[in-house]
């Protein structure tokens, strides 16, 4: 059974940083592109970026809306995906999802507020 | 960026009825080399994460009921539910993966009368 479990969310002040983690299981992690997507309450999802699979050298692509502030990485020995978020703004408030293969995690809330 | 436009924003139907929803892209999602349309449909039920229903515009994922039908090519796509069930209450999103940044439509909310 494929499982994706995000963690690390919560409340952070504007200008602060936060790292989200995603624990993956049930599939061959290195075979898949892994994605981060966010969804503000009541709005459509927004793709943040992905990190390619082993065959494609684990390179990354980002949405220009977050490029330079957000960094995606993966630990293939632990089947973990990460999202490092810096210089956070109120508009970054959303539920953050990791996704891989055909599946999304259940999401984790990030609230940026003073 | 490729803009995805979904219509209607919401619709209410009775169980057993057929429903169609539209997704239009600002540029073609048909890749000429493989003749594939890089378009997916997701279903998001209340309080849940999105679930992939259809990829390549018309390929149902494993376990998705055959009442869900994706069609279209190029810039115009349709999701049809041939006989709506109560459990189909959800928001449906289209997504293009032809080019980065990947982009989603604003969704069609399906309500059951």
Interface residues (C-beta under 8 A of the other chain):
Chain A: X43 X44 X45 X46 X47 X61 X63 X64 X65 X97 X102 X103 X104 X105 X106 X107
Chain B: X42 X48 X49 X50 X51 X52 X61 X93 X95 X100 X101 X102 X103 X104 X105 X106 X107
